[in-house]
Amino acid sequence: MCFAENDYAEFYLDFILGHDATTALLVDDFNRLKGKIWDKEKALFTADHFAPPASEERANILKKFLDFCREQEVNNLELFSGICHQLLVEHPAVVPGKLVIGADSHTVMAGALGCLATGMGSTDVLYGLITGNIWLKVPECVKITFTGTQGPLILGKDIILKVLADLEEDGALYRSLEFVDSTKNGITMDSRFSISNMVVEGGAKAGIFIPDAITQSYLKEKGADNYAAVTVPEQPVYEREITLDVSSLAPQVAIPPHPSHAVPVGDVAGEHVDQVYIGSCTGGRVEDLRIAAEILNGKKAAPYCRLVVIPSSNRIYLQAMEKGYMQTLIEAGAAICNPSCGPCGKIDKGIIAEGETCLATSNRNFDGRMGGKGSRVFLCSTATAAASAVEGKITDPRKYF
């Protein structure tokens, strides 16, 4: 069945994501309604925000979440094993063509696998959990085609920051961004996850990569090669079409207080940083840890510059350990923390003080996002973060290539 843009319609859900912090918000209403999860095989619950909890208040929230999971006899529960969005794309049920919702805005990351994945409020997720359905306004679609060849140390984070800068704040409000990878060398799956993850920073409802050989390779690796092919209509209707040639793209840095305030790294080079954070659901995958280790190999973080590294999941953590990346980062002076949301939302493990500056591979840099009053967060790719950690100031990573 086809729906016109801006129509409201009810859809069957394929998968739901819930994490400790937002799932706890719906428990009381769920119990009041005497609800039951409509299909336990199609729901994934994760404890990733308060992992482990750093205060009594957060421990109580986590307990409420876990009590709910126990009472509902949840099948898919990931406890302290990674960031929910990363665990979502690692799950074998999440494949192209699926409709996925989650009680977190960055659920859009699963769009990198060719899903329509979107974040919703706890009330919407409550409805979906009980009924297996959800109401959506069909978004208008913007086609974005990537062409050219990525330069040295240009990652998906650089690409999406440039896209957001071109669209400007809320330039994709309630749009579905449809990405076509026509680059010569192909954008890696790790980089695609970063791109889809951050479409919501431009107000987008979804960020979907058209599945290709890179998608198929990742799905096969995670044991999810049994799915229906996703095809594009012969005459698709787009609100507009954009082409971005990545050949001349420089490393990007987003100036606070918005991710769309991105500029070439040279425009802010030399800016002092008190801390560098490599991790989160946009900068803590194997590709990121490899590049960070390559740049930091045999070097040390600058004096008084704190370096915090948080892998996106335990699976990634183990892979990086096997390849020696973690040892290199530790030797460079990094504090390695367990996979979790950590400092990204000012939760724990790397919060900055009043007036401090952090350069981060995370996805948001709003005022006070990672710390106290007057603190600032600049966003960048892992390559830029690692090079800047060496010098204690924002640095173009290409000098280390």
C-alpha positions in Angstrom: 0.0 0.0 0.0 1.3 3.5 -0.9 0.8 6.6 1.1 1.2 10.2 0.0 3.6 12.5 1.8 2.1 14.1 5.0 -0.6 11.5 5.2 -1.2 9.9 8.6 -1.4 6.2 8.7 -1.1 3.2 11.0 1.7 0.8 10.3 2.7 -2.6 11.6 6.0 -2.6 13.5 8.9 -4.9 12.9 11.1 -4.1 15.9 11.2 -1.9 19.0 14.2 -0.6 20.9 14.0 0.5 24.6 16.7 1.5 27.0 16.9 1.9 30.8 16.3 5.7 31.1 13.3 6.1 28.8 11.7 2.7 29.3 11.4 3.4 33.0 9.2 6.4 32.1 6.5 4.2 30.6 6.5 1.4 33.2 3.7 2.9 35.4 1.4 3.4 32.5 2.2 0.0 31.1 1.2 -1.6 34.4 -1.9 0.6 34.8 -3.1 -0.7 31.4 -2.2 -4.2 32.3 -0.2 -4.4 29.2 1.7 -7.2 27.6 4.5 -6.9 25.0 2.9 -7.8 21.7 5.9 -9.9 20.5 8.9 -10.4 22.7 11.1 -11.5 19.8 10.7 -8.1 18.2 11.7 -6.0 21.2 15.3 -5.3 22.4 15.9 -3.7 25.8 19.3 -2.4 26.8 20.8 -0.9 30.0 23.3 1.5 28.5 22.6 5.0 30.0 23.1 4.1 33.6 25.8 1.5 33.0 26.7 1.1 35.7 24.7 3.7 37.6 26.7 6.5 39.2 24.1 7.7 41.7 21.4 6.3 43.9 18.7 8.0 41.9 20.0 6.4 38.7 20.3 3.0 40.4 16.6 3.2 41.3 15.7 4.0 37.7 17.8 1.1 36.5 16.1 -1.2 39.1 12.6 -0.1 37.8 13.7 -0.9 34.3 15.1 -4.3 35.2 12.0 -5.2 37.3 9.9 -4.5 34.3 12.1 -6.7 32.1 11.9 -9.5 34.6 8.1 -9.2 35.0 7.6 -9.2 31.2 10.1 -12.1 30.8 11.9 -10.1 28.2 13.9 -12.3 25.7 16.3 -9.7 24.3 18.0 -7.9 27.2 21.4 -6.5 26.9 22.8 -5.5 30.3 25.9 -3.2 30.3 27.0 -4.6 26.9 26.9 -1.5 24.7 25.1 1.6 23.5 21.5 0.8 22.5 21.8 2.1 18.9 24.9 0.0 18.3 23.3 -3.1 19.9 20.3 -2.5 17.6 22.3 -2.6 14.4 24.2 -5.7 15.7 20.9 -7.6 16.2 20.2 -10.1 13.4 16.5 -9.1 13.2 17.3 -5.6 12.0 17.6 -5.8 8.3 16.6 -3.8 5.2 13.0 -2.9 4.8 12.0 -3.1 8.4 10.1 -0.5 10.4 11.9 0.1 13.6 11.1 2.6 16.4 12.9 3.3 19.7 12.4 5.6 22.7 15.6 7.6 21.7 16.1 10.0 18.9 19.2 8.3 17.6 17.3 5.1 16.7 17.6 6.6 13.2 21.1 5.0 13.1 19.5 1.7 11.9 18.6 3.5 8.7 22.2 2.8 7.6 21.0 -0.8 7.1 18.1 0.2 4.8 15.5 0.3 7.6 13.0 3.0 8.2 14.1 3.6 11.8 13.0 6.5 13.9 12.9 7.7 17.5 9.7 8.4 19.4 8.5 9.5 22.8 7.8 7.0 25.6 4.1 7.3 25.1 4.3 6.3 21.4 6.6 3.4 22.3 4.2 2.3 25.0 1.4 2.1 22.3 3.8 0.2 20.0 4.9 -2.3 22.7 1.3 -3.2 23.5 -0.3 -3.2 20.0 2.6 -3.8 17.6 1.4 -0.8 15.6 2.3 2.8 15.3 0.9 5.9 13.7 3.2 8.0 11.5 2.9 11.0 9.3 4.6 9.9 6.0 7.6 12.2 5.6 8.7 13.9 2.4 11.9 12.5 1.0 15.2 14.2 0.2 17.7 12.3 -2.0 21.4 12.8 -1.1 23.9 11.2 -3.4 27.6 11.0 -2.4 30.1 11.0 -5.2 33.9 11.2 -5.7 36.6 9.6 -3.6 37.1 10.2 0.1 40.5 11.8 1.0 42.8 10.5 3.7 41.2 10.4 7.1 37.9 11.6 5.9 35.2 9.7 7.8 31.4 9.5 7.9 31.4 12.0 10.7 33.0 14.6 8.4 30.5 13.9 5.7 27.4 14.2 7.9 28.7 17.4 9.5 29.0 18.9 6.1 25.5 17.7 5.1 24.1 19.3 8.3 26.0 22.5 7.6 24.6 22.7 4.1 21.0 22.0 5.3 21.4 24.4 8.3 19.5 24.1 11.6 16.3 22.1 11.1 16.8 22.1 7.4 15.6 18.5 7.2 12.6 18.9 9.6 10.4 15.8 9.5 12.1 14.7 6.2 13.4 11.3 5.3 16.9 11.6 4.0 17.7 8.9 1.4 21.4 8.3 0.9 22.9 6.8 -2.2 26.6 5.9 -2.0 28.1 6.5 -5.5 31.6 7.1 -4.2 34.5 5.3 -5.9 35.9 3.6 -2.8 32.6 3.2 -1.0 31.6 4.6 2.4 32.3 2.0 5.1 29.5 0.6 7.2 31.0 2.2 10.3 30.9 5.6 8.6 27.4 5.0 7.4 26.2 4.4 10.9 27.6 7.8 11.9 25.9 9.5 9.0 22.4 8.0 9.6 22.8 8.5 13.4 23.1 12.3 13.1 20.3 13.1 10.6 18.1 13.8 13.5 20.4 16.8 14.3 18.9 18.4 11.2 15.4 17.5 12.3 15.1 14.5 10.0 12.7 11.7 10.8 14.9 9.1 9.2 18.2 8.6 7.3 18.2 5.6 5.0 21.0 4.2 2.9 19.9 2.4 -0.2 21.3 -1.2 0.5 24.2 -2.3 -1.6 27.2 -4.7 -1.5 28.6 -3.0 1.6 25.2 -3.5 3.4 25.1 -7.1 2.3 28.6 -7.8 3.6 27.7 -6.4 7.0 24.5 -8.3 7.2 26.2 -11.6 6.3 28.9 -10.9 9.0 26.2 -10.6 11.7 24.3 -13.7 10.5 21.3 -11.8 9.0 21.4 -12.7 5.3 17.8 -13.9 5.1 15.7 -10.9 4.1 13.6 -9.5 1.3 15.3 -7.2 -1.2 14.6 -3.5 -0.9 13.9 -1.8 -4.2 13.4 1.9 -5.1 10.3 2.8 -7.2 11.0 3.3 -10.9 9.9 7.0 -10.6 10.5 8.0 -7.0 9.2 11.3 -5.8 11.7 13.6 -4.0 11.1 17.0 -2.5 14.6 17.8 -3.7 17.9 16.1 -4.7 21.4 17.0 -3.4 24.8 15.7 -4.6 27.8 16.0 -2.4 31.2 15.3 -3.9 33.4 14.1 -1.1 36.7 14.4 -3.0 37.5 17.9 -1.8 36.0 17.6 1.7 38.2 18.7 4.5 37.9 17.3 8.1 35.0 19.1 9.7 34.5 20.5 13.2 31.1 21.6 14.5 31.3 24.8 16.7 29.0 24.9 19.7 26.1 25.1 20.3 24.8 23.1 17.3 26.0 20.2 15.2 25.1 22.1 12.0 27.6 24.8 12.8 30.3 22.8 11.0 33.4 24.4 9.4 36.7 23.0 7.9 39.1 22.1 10.7 41.5 24.8 9.6 39.0 27.5 10.7 39.3 26.4 14.3 42.7 24.9 14.4 44.7 25.9 17.5 41.6 26.1 19.8 42.7 24.8 23.2 40.9 21.6 24.5 40.9 20.3 28.1 39.6 16.9 27.1 39.2 14.7 24.0 36.4 12.2 24.0 36.6 9.3 21.5 33.5 7.1 21.6 29.7 7.2 21.6 27.4 5.8 18.9 29.0 8.1 16.3 32.7 7.5 17.1 33.3 4.3 19.0 33.4 1.6 16.4 36.3 -0.5 15.1 37.1 1.9 12.3 37.3 4.8 14.8 39.5 2.9 17.3 41.8 1.7 14.5 42.4 5.2 13.2 42.9 6.6 16.7 45.4 3.9 17.4 47.3 4.6 14.2 47.6 8.3 14.9 48.4 7.9 18.6 50.8 4.9 18.1 54.1 5.8 19.9 52.8 9.2 21.0 51.3 10.6 24.2 48.3 12.8 24.8 49.4 16.4 25.5 50.1 17.4 29.1 46.9 18.3 31.0 44.8 17.1 28.1 42.5 14.2 29.3 41.8 11.5 26.7 38.6 9.4 27.3 37.8 6.4 25.1 34.6 4.5 25.2 33.9 1.7 22.6 30.3 1.5 21.3 29.8 -2.2 22.4 31.5 -5.1 24.0 31.7 -6.8 20.6 33.7 -3.8 19.3 35.7 -3.6 22.5 36.8 -7.2 22.1 37.7 -6.8 18.4 39.8 -3.7 19.2 41.6 -5.6 22.0 42.4 -8.5 19.7 43.8 -6.1 17.1 45.9 -4.3 19.7 44.2 -0.9 19.4 43.3 -0.7 23.0 46.8 -1.3 24.2 48.1 1.5 21.9 45.5 3.9 23.2 46.2 3.0 26.9 49.9 3.6 26.2 49.0 7.0 24.8 47.4 7.9 28.1 43.8 7.1 27.3 41.3 6.2 30.1 39.3 3.3 28.6 35.7 3.0 30.0 33.1 0.3 29.5 30.7 0.6 26.6 27.9 3.0 27.6 26.6 6.5 26.8 29.0 7.9 29.4 29.7 11.7 29.0 27.8 12.2 25.8 24.6 13.2 27.7 26.4 14.4 30.9 25.7 11.0 32.6 29.1 9.9 33.8 32.7 8.8 32.9 34.1 12.0 31.4 31.9 15.0 32.4 33.7 18.3 32.0 33.8 21.2 34.5 32.5 24.7 34.2 34.3 26.7 31.5 36.1 23.7 30.1 36.3 22.7 26.4 35.9 19.1 25.1 36.5 17.9 21.5 34.2 14.9 21.0 33.3 12.3 18.5 29.7 12.3 19.9 26.7 13.7 18.2 25.5 16.8 20.1 27.2 19.9 21.3 24.4 22.0 22.8 25.1 24.3 25.8 25.9 22.2 28.9 25.6 18.9 26.9 28.7 17.3 28.6 29.3 19.5 31.6 28.9 22.6 33.7 28.0 26.2 32.9 30.1 27.8 30.2 31.5 24.5 29.1 31.9 24.0 25.3 31.8 20.9 23.1 33.3 20.8 19.6 32.3 17.8 17.4 34.6 16.1 15.0 35.7 12.7 13.5 38.0 10.3 15.4 40.9 11.2 13.2 40.6 14.9 14.2 40.1 13.9 17.8 43.2 11.7 18.0 45.4 14.3 16.3 44.1 17.0 18.7 44.7 14.8 21.7 48.4 14.7 20.8 48.7 18.5 20.6 46.1 19.6 23.2 44.4 21.8 20.6 42.2 21.3 17.6 44.5 19.9 14.9 44.1 18.9 11.2 44.6 15.1 11.3 46.0 15.0 7.8 49.4 16.1 9.0 49.6 12.6 10.7 48.6 10.6 7.6 
